[in-house]
Amino acid sequence: MPSSFSLVVDRNVNRIVLGSMPGVVSLQQQKYYAHAQNAFWRIAASYLNFDFDLPYAMRLEKLLDAGIGLWDVAGYCEREGSLDSAIVSESVIVNDFEALLERYTNIDTIYFNGRKAEQLFTKFCKRKVARLTCMPQLIALPSTSPAYAAMPYSEKRRQWSVVYAN
């Protein structure tokens, strides 16, 4: 059963990007968005002015310096391959967003990397999180995954600009 990676966050983070669950290549490399064709790091690098070939730890630092955290909605799930459509909904165990948002009260916006992340959060987490005194804004963005080929990179980049506008 695949499991998500550790939360990438610090006290400076005021927004967080949530994926659904890392794909096979990311799981093998133990890095968020590791697939060479995933647009996430290329988009981040273009807005935060760094070389997207930087070592992984430095790319994470660039995100944190910009106030952006990373995590996945699912902490664990059953899935064959990398496609979000293969996630077995009944197997999903979500990460603890109540604890996250109670501890990191600066987080005012959650961005979903793709519809599946948004759907999982809405199904399993939204009601619990809504009870918190400060509910973050929830914004769905197009998946940066190469599996979402219907939208060209330029349009994905344009829509993702909202993450980096702060």
C-alpha positions as CSV (number, residue, x, y, z in Angstrom):
1,M,0.0,0.0,0.0
2,P,1.7,3.3,-1.1
3,S,2.1,6.0,1.5
4,S,2.6,9.7,1.0
5,F,5.7,11.6,2.0
6,S,6.4,13.7,5.0
7,L,4.8,17.1,5.3
8,V,6.9,19.9,3.9
9,V,6.1,22.9,6.0
10,D,7.6,25.4,8.4
11,R,6.3,28.4,10.4
12,N,6.6,30.7,7.3
13,V,4.2,28.7,5.2
14,N,0.9,30.5,4.5
15,R,-0.2,28.3,1.6
16,I,0.1,24.6,0.9
17,V,-0.2,22.5,-2.3
18,L,-1.9,19.1,-1.9
19,G,-1.6,16.3,-4.3
20,S,-3.6,13.1,-4.1
21,M,-0.8,10.5,-3.6
22,P,2.7,10.2,-5.1
23,G,3.0,8.3,-8.4
24,V,5.3,5.3,-8.9
25,V,8.4,7.4,-10.0
26,S,8.0,9.7,-7.0
27,L,7.6,6.8,-4.7
28,Q,10.7,5.1,-6.1
29,Q,12.8,8.3,-5.8
30,Q,11.1,9.4,-2.5
31,K,10.6,12.9,-4.0
32,Y,7.5,15.0,-4.6
33,Y,6.7,15.3,-8.3
34,A,9.8,13.3,-9.4
35,H,8.5,12.2,-12.9
36,A,10.5,14.1,-15.5
37,Q,7.4,15.1,-17.4
38,N,5.5,16.5,-14.3
39,A,5.3,20.2,-14.7
40,F,5.2,21.1,-11.0
41,W,8.9,21.9,-10.5
42,R,9.3,23.6,-13.9
43,I,6.3,25.9,-13.0
44,A,7.6,26.6,-9.5
45,A,11.1,27.3,-10.8
46,S,9.7,29.7,-13.4
47,Y,7.8,31.8,-10.8
48,L,10.4,31.6,-8.0
49,N,13.4,32.2,-10.3
50,F,15.5,29.1,-9.6
51,D,16.9,26.3,-11.8
52,F,14.4,23.4,-11.7
53,D,17.4,21.1,-11.9
54,L,18.5,22.2,-8.4
55,P,19.0,19.3,-5.9
56,Y,15.7,18.3,-4.5
57,A,16.4,19.6,-1.0
58,M,17.2,23.0,-2.4
59,R,14.0,23.0,-4.4
60,L,12.0,22.3,-1.2
61,E,13.9,25.2,0.5
62,K,12.9,27.5,-2.3
63,L,9.2,26.6,-1.8
64,L,9.5,27.1,1.9
65,D,11.2,30.4,1.5
66,A,8.3,31.5,-0.7
67,G,5.8,30.4,2.0
68,I,4.6,27.3,0.1
69,G,4.3,23.8,1.7
70,L,3.6,20.4,0.2
71,W,1.7,17.4,1.2
72,D,-0.8,14.8,-0.1
73,V,-4.4,14.3,0.9
74,A,-4.0,10.6,1.1
75,G,-1.6,9.3,3.7
76,Y,-2.1,5.8,2.5
77,C,-4.1,4.1,-0.2
78,E,-4.3,1.1,-2.5
79,R,-3.5,1.8,-6.1
80,E,-1.9,0.0,-9.0
81,G,0.3,2.3,-11.1
82,S,0.3,6.1,-10.9
83,L,-3.1,7.1,-12.2
84,D,-5.4,8.9,-9.7
85,S,-8.3,7.0,-11.3
86,A,-6.8,3.7,-9.9
87,I,-7.0,4.9,-6.3
88,V,-9.3,2.5,-4.4
89,S,-11.5,5.0,-2.6
90,E,-12.4,2.6,0.3
91,S,-8.7,2.2,1.0
92,V,-7.8,5.8,1.5
93,I,-6.5,6.9,4.9
94,V,-6.2,10.7,4.8
95,N,-3.5,12.8,6.4
96,D,-4.4,14.8,9.6
97,F,-5.4,18.2,8.3
98,E,-7.0,19.3,11.5
99,A,-3.7,18.9,13.3
100,L,-1.9,20.6,10.5
101,L,-4.1,23.6,10.5
102,E,-4.3,23.9,14.2
103,R,-0.5,23.9,14.4
104,Y,0.2,26.1,11.4
105,T,-2.3,28.8,11.7
106,N,-0.7,30.9,9.0
107,I,-2.0,28.6,6.3
108,D,-4.8,30.5,4.7
109,T,-5.0,28.8,1.3
110,I,-4.9,25.2,0.2
111,Y,-4.3,24.5,-3.5
112,F,-5.2,21.1,-4.9
113,N,-2.9,19.7,-7.6
114,G,-5.6,18.2,-9.7
115,R,-9.2,17.2,-9.3
116,K,-8.6,13.9,-7.5
117,A,-6.8,15.7,-4.6
118,E,-9.8,18.1,-4.3
119,Q,-12.3,15.2,-4.4
120,L,-10.5,13.2,-1.7
121,F,-10.2,16.3,0.5
122,T,-13.9,17.2,0.0
123,K,-15.0,13.6,0.7
124,F,-12.8,12.8,3.7
125,C,-11.5,16.1,5.3
126,K,-13.6,19.2,4.4
127,R,-16.3,18.7,7.1
128,K,-13.7,18.2,9.9
129,V,-11.5,21.1,8.8
130,A,-14.6,23.4,8.4
131,R,-15.0,23.2,12.2
132,L,-11.8,25.0,12.8
133,T,-11.9,28.7,13.7
134,C,-10.1,29.7,10.5
135,M,-11.0,27.7,7.4
136,P,-8.5,28.2,4.6
137,Q,-9.5,29.1,1.1
138,L,-9.7,26.0,-1.1
139,I,-8.6,26.4,-4.7
140,A,-8.4,23.6,-7.3
141,L,-5.8,23.8,-10.0
142,P,-5.1,21.6,-13.0
143,S,-2.9,18.6,-12.4
144,T,0.7,19.1,-13.2
145,S,0.9,15.3,-14.0
146,P,1.9,14.2,-17.5
147,A,-1.2,12.0,-17.4
148,Y,-3.2,15.3,-17.7
149,A,-2.2,16.0,-21.3
150,A,-5.4,17.7,-22.3
151,M,-4.1,21.1,-21.1
152,P,-0.9,22.5,-22.5
153,Y,2.0,23.5,-20.2
154,S,1.5,27.2,-20.9
155,E,-2.1,27.1,-19.6
156,K,-1.2,25.0,-16.6
157,R,1.6,27.6,-15.8
158,R,-0.9,30.4,-16.2
159,Q,-3.4,28.9,-13.9
160,W,-0.8,28.0,-11.3
161,S,0.4,31.6,-11.1
162,V,-2.1,32.2,-8.2
163,V,0.1,30.0,-6.0
164,Y,3.1,32.3,-6.5
165,A,1.4,35.7,-6.5
166,N,1.7,36.1,-2.8
